[in-house]
Amino acid sequence: MRYDLVIFDNDGVLVDSESLSNTILAGYLTELGHPTSYEESIRDFMGSAMHRIHELVLERTGRRLPEDFDEVFHGRVFEAFERELQPVAGVTEVLEKLDADGVPYCVGSSGSHERIGVGHRKTGLDRWFPVGRVFSAQDVGRGKPAPDLFLHAAREMGVAPERCAVVEDSPLGVQAAVAAGMDVYGFTAMTSAEKLTKAGSTVLFGQMAELPELLR
């Protein structure tokens, strides 16, 4: 393969969590007096770090979310993960192929380390992603769409940004990868090709089974 490192987003790319977490987020925001539909949650918050939720709500309403918002939200999400979370179809075969080809890979996620860990243990993906291959927005000052997280992951893995490929499914993540100077592969399972292209992705795919050949 032509890359020295493949960086995977987590939610929606490795674990099939976006529908679960955005359903819960929309419901919780509505419960708190900020009416939000599932579609609006996907549009505004998919791929973002938690601070973006706080910032957008404050900007739009002039009111801050409760101090325990993150704790309550993650508690509800983790309960749903334990009941329902599955790996994205075909992703384990992609990881096996990368291992067979000797291509390093890691996670660069807007989610917390705890959220990543809960999801990976539930789905069995922790087998492929030990601690040294997991990078979170918690590790840097700014989350996506800033490039900080992807640049941090590349630096920790010892690979130059231009030798990295990023696999993303959100416009915010695509923007972050482009800003980091990395090639980005847009996964269209949850987001339209039009939105990912507008964000900067030039290679799009709809099934994980397609990815290994695209990376060659």
C-alpha positions in Angstrom: 0.0 0.0 0.0 1.1 3.6 -0.6 0.6 4.7 2.9 2.7 4.2 6.1 -0.3 4.7 8.4 -4.1 4.5 8.2 -6.0 6.5 10.8 -9.5 5.5 11.4 -12.3 7.6 12.9 -14.1 5.5 15.4 -17.9 6.2 15.6 -19.5 5.2 12.4 -16.3 3.9 10.9 -15.2 1.2 13.3 -18.2 0.9 15.5 -21.8 1.3 14.3 -22.6 3.9 17.0 -23.8 7.1 15.3 -27.5 6.2 15.1 -27.4 5.1 18.8 -25.5 8.1 20.2 -27.3 10.7 18.1 -30.8 9.3 19.0 -29.7 9.6 22.7 -28.2 13.1 22.2 -31.3 14.5 20.4 -33.5 13.1 23.1 -31.4 14.4 26.0 -31.1 17.9 24.5 -34.9 18.0 23.9 -35.4 16.9 27.5 -33.3 19.8 28.7 -35.4 22.3 26.7 -33.3 22.4 23.5 -35.6 20.7 21.0 -33.4 18.7 18.7 -34.4 16.1 16.1 -32.3 13.0 15.2 -31.6 14.6 11.8 -30.4 17.9 13.4 -28.1 16.0 15.8 -26.5 14.2 12.9 -26.2 17.4 10.9 -24.7 19.5 13.8 -22.8 17.1 16.0 -21.8 14.0 14.1 -18.0 13.6 14.4 -17.6 16.4 16.9 -16.0 16.5 20.3 -18.2 17.2 23.3 -17.1 20.8 23.7 -18.7 21.6 20.3 -22.2 20.6 21.7 -21.7 22.9 24.7 -20.5 25.7 22.4 -23.3 25.5 19.9 -26.1 25.3 22.5 -24.7 28.3 24.3 -24.3 30.2 21.0 -27.8 29.5 19.9 -29.7 29.8 23.2 -27.5 31.8 25.5 -27.9 29.0 28.1 -25.2 26.6 29.3 -25.8 22.9 29.5 -25.8 21.4 33.0 -22.4 20.7 34.6 -23.2 16.9 34.6 -24.3 16.9 30.9 -21.3 14.9 29.7 -21.5 12.4 32.5 -25.3 11.8 32.1 -25.0 11.6 28.3 -22.1 9.1 28.3 -23.9 7.0 30.9 -26.9 6.7 28.6 -24.7 6.0 25.6 -22.6 3.3 27.4 -25.8 1.5 28.4 -27.0 1.5 24.8 -23.6 0.3 23.7 -23.7 -2.7 26.1 -27.1 -3.6 24.7 -26.8 -3.0 21.0 -23.4 -1.9 19.7 -21.9 -3.8 16.8 -18.7 -3.3 14.7 -19.2 -1.7 11.3 -19.9 -4.5 8.7 -16.6 -5.6 7.1 -14.2 -3.6 9.3 -12.6 -6.6 10.9 -11.7 -8.0 7.5 -10.1 -4.6 6.6 -8.0 -4.7 9.8 -6.9 -8.3 9.0 -5.9 -7.2 5.5 -3.9 -4.2 6.9 -2.1 -6.6 9.3 -1.4 -9.0 6.5 0.1 -6.2 4.4 2.1 -4.9 7.3 0.4 -1.5 7.3 0.2 0.3 10.7 -3.2 1.7 11.7 -4.7 3.6 14.6 -7.8 5.4 15.9 -8.2 9.2 15.8 -11.6 9.9 17.5 -13.5 12.9 18.8 -14.8 10.5 21.5 -13.3 10.2 24.9 -10.9 7.3 25.7 -13.6 5.9 27.9 -16.1 5.9 25.1 -13.7 4.4 22.7 -12.7 1.7 25.2 -16.3 0.7 26.0 -17.2 0.4 22.4 -14.1 -1.6 21.5 -14.5 -4.0 24.4 -18.1 -4.6 23.5 -17.4 -5.3 19.8 -14.1 -7.1 20.2 -12.1 -4.4 18.4 -9.8 -3.9 21.4 -8.0 -6.9 19.9 -6.8 -4.6 17.1 -6.5 -1.3 19.0 -4.3 -1.5 22.1 -3.7 1.6 24.1 -0.8 2.8 21.9 -3.0 2.9 18.9 -5.9 4.9 20.3 -5.9 8.7 20.1 -8.8 10.9 21.4 -9.7 14.6 21.2 -9.0 14.5 24.9 -5.3 14.3 24.0 -5.2 17.7 22.2 -6.4 21.2 22.7 -8.8 21.3 19.8 -11.1 18.7 18.3 -12.1 18.2 14.7 -12.3 20.2 12.4 -8.9 21.3 13.7 -6.1 19.1 12.5 -4.6 18.7 15.9 -5.8 15.2 16.7 -4.7 13.7 13.4 -1.3 15.4 13.6 -0.9 14.1 17.1 -1.7 10.6 16.1 0.8 10.7 13.2 3.5 12.1 15.4 2.9 9.5 18.1 3.0 6.7 15.4 6.2 8.2 13.9 4.7 8.9 10.4 4.8 12.1 8.4 1.3 13.5 7.7 1.7 13.2 3.9 2.2 9.5 4.4 -1.1 9.0 6.2 -4.6 8.1 5.0 -7.6 9.0 7.1 -10.9 7.1 7.0 -13.8 9.4 8.0 -17.5 9.6 7.8 -18.3 13.1 8.9 -17.6 16.5 7.3 -15.9 17.8 10.4 -13.5 14.8 10.3 -12.8 15.3 6.6 -12.0 18.9 7.2 -9.6 18.0 9.9 -7.8 15.4 7.8 -7.5 17.9 4.9 -6.2 20.6 7.2 -3.6 18.0 8.5 -2.3 17.5 4.9 -3.5 13.9 4.8 -5.4 12.0 2.2 -8.9 11.3 3.3 -11.3 8.5 2.3 -14.9 9.4 2.9 -17.2 6.6 4.1 -20.8 7.3 2.9 -22.7 4.9 5.0 -24.2 7.7 7.2 -23.3 10.9 5.3 -24.0 11.8 1.7 -21.3 11.8 -0.8 -22.1 15.4 -1.6 -21.4 16.5 2.0 -18.2 14.6 2.3 -17.0 15.9 -1.1 -17.9 19.5 -0.1 -15.8 19.0 3.0 -12.8 18.0 1.0 -12.9 14.2 0.4 -11.9 13.2 -3.1 -12.2 9.4 -2.6 -15.6 8.0 -1.5 -16.8 4.5 -0.7 -19.9 3.0 0.7 -18.8 -0.5 1.8 -15.9 -1.3 4.0 -14.9 -4.2 1.7 -13.9 -1.6 -0.9 -11.3 0.1 1.3 -8.2 -2.1 1.0 -8.1 -1.8 -2.8 -8.7 2.0 -2.6 -5.7 2.3 -0.3 -3.3 0.6 -2.8 
